[in-house]
Amino acid sequence: MENYKVVRPGHLNHYGHLFGGFMLQWVDEIGWIAASRDNPGCRFVTIGMDRVEFHRGVGEGAVLRFEAAEARRGTSSLTYAVSVFADDLETGTEQAIFSTCITFVRVDEDGRKCPLPVR
């Protein structure tokens, strides 16, 4: 799944760069959307995120492109790889700025872990 986000003034830290907390929120949300779209009817919660390392800062007005794809599937959990790129709209180039893997577990209406559907 692919998605885009624009970095706005309210997303900046006191140094004028994207605040890392917004990046983590967007990555988690986009990973969850991808998992939910790929597995209709399943209810997912985040249980972990792999290494968090920001490769370069981005400023106001940057257009971020997010790619999310299933990387691993278990009995009740799945992991999505999420990569983020900053697009330069003037040159048409992009730079990788962040990547991680997020693990989600399927839960029932009472919040208890339950198996993923068989594919």
C-alpha positions as CSV (number, residue, x, y, z in Angstrom):
1,M,0.0,0.0,0.0
2,E,1.2,3.5,-0.8
3,N,0.2,6.8,1.0
4,Y,1.3,10.4,1.1
5,K,1.6,13.1,3.8
6,V,2.6,16.8,3.7
7,V,4.8,18.1,6.5
8,R,3.1,21.2,7.9
9,P,4.2,23.8,10.4
10,G,2.5,22.1,13.3
11,H,4.6,18.9,12.6
12,L,7.9,20.6,13.2
13,N,10.2,20.5,16.3
14,H,12.0,23.5,17.7
15,Y,14.8,23.1,15.2
16,G,12.4,23.4,12.2
17,H,12.5,19.7,11.3
18,L,9.7,17.0,11.4
19,F,9.2,15.9,15.0
20,G,9.9,12.2,15.2
21,G,6.7,11.5,17.1
22,F,4.6,12.5,14.1
23,M,6.6,10.1,11.9
24,L,6.1,7.2,14.3
25,Q,2.4,8.0,14.5
26,W,2.0,8.1,10.7
27,V,4.1,4.9,10.2
28,D,2.0,3.0,12.8
29,E,-1.3,4.3,11.3
30,I,-0.3,3.5,7.7
31,G,0.9,0.0,8.7
32,W,-2.4,-0.6,10.6
33,I,-4.4,0.5,7.5
34,A,-2.4,-1.8,5.2
35,A,-2.9,-4.7,7.6
36,S,-6.6,-4.0,8.0
37,R,-7.2,-3.6,4.2
38,D,-5.2,-6.8,3.5
39,N,-7.2,-8.7,6.2
40,P,-10.8,-7.5,6.1
41,G,-12.8,-8.2,9.2
42,C,-9.7,-8.5,11.5
43,R,-9.2,-6.2,14.4
44,F,-5.5,-5.4,14.9
45,V,-3.4,-3.7,17.7
46,T,0.2,-2.7,17.5
47,I,2.5,-4.8,19.7
48,G,5.9,-3.8,18.6
49,M,8.0,-1.7,16.3
50,D,11.6,-2.7,15.2
51,R,14.5,-0.4,15.2
52,V,13.6,3.3,15.0
53,E,16.3,5.3,13.2
54,F,15.7,8.5,11.3
55,H,18.1,8.6,8.3
56,R,17.7,12.4,7.5
57,G,15.6,15.3,8.6
58,V,12.8,16.9,6.6
59,G,11.4,20.4,6.8
60,E,8.1,22.1,6.2
61,G,6.4,21.4,2.9
62,A,8.1,18.1,2.3
63,V,5.9,15.5,0.7
64,L,6.4,12.1,2.3
65,R,5.7,8.8,0.5
66,F,4.9,5.8,2.7
67,E,5.1,2.2,1.4
68,A,3.7,-0.6,3.6
69,A,3.8,-4.4,2.8
70,E,3.4,-7.6,4.7
71,A,6.7,-9.0,5.7
72,R,5.8,-11.9,8.0
73,R,2.7,-13.8,8.9
74,G,2.3,-15.9,12.1
75,T,-0.6,-17.6,13.8
76,S,-2.2,-14.5,15.3
77,S,0.3,-11.7,14.4
78,L,1.7,-10.2,11.3
79,T,4.5,-7.8,10.6
80,Y,4.5,-5.0,8.0
81,A,7.6,-3.3,6.6
82,V,7.1,0.4,6.3
83,S,9.5,2.6,4.3
84,V,9.2,6.4,4.1
85,F,10.7,8.6,1.3
86,A,10.8,12.4,1.0
87,D,9.8,13.5,-2.4
88,D,11.5,16.6,-4.0
89,L,8.6,17.9,-6.2
90,E,11.0,20.3,-8.1
91,T,13.4,17.6,-9.3
92,G,11.2,14.5,-9.1
93,T,13.7,12.7,-7.0
94,E,13.2,11.2,-3.6
95,Q,15.4,10.1,-0.6
96,A,14.8,7.3,1.9
97,I,14.3,8.9,5.3
98,F,12.9,6.1,7.6
99,S,12.1,2.4,7.6
100,T,10.9,-0.1,10.2
101,C,8.8,-3.2,10.7
102,I,5.7,-3.0,12.8
103,T,4.1,-6.1,14.4
104,F,0.3,-6.3,14.9
105,V,-1.7,-8.9,16.7
106,R,-5.3,-9.8,15.9
107,V,-7.7,-9.4,18.8
108,D,-11.4,-10.2,19.3
109,E,-14.1,-7.9,20.6
110,D,-12.8,-8.4,24.2
111,G,-9.2,-7.6,23.3
112,R,-8.0,-11.2,23.5
113,K,-5.5,-12.5,20.9
114,C,-7.1,-14.7,18.3
115,P,-5.9,-16.5,15.1
116,L,-5.6,-14.9,11.8
117,P,-7.8,-16.3,9.0
118,V,-6.3,-19.1,6.9
119,R,-5.4,-17.9,3.4
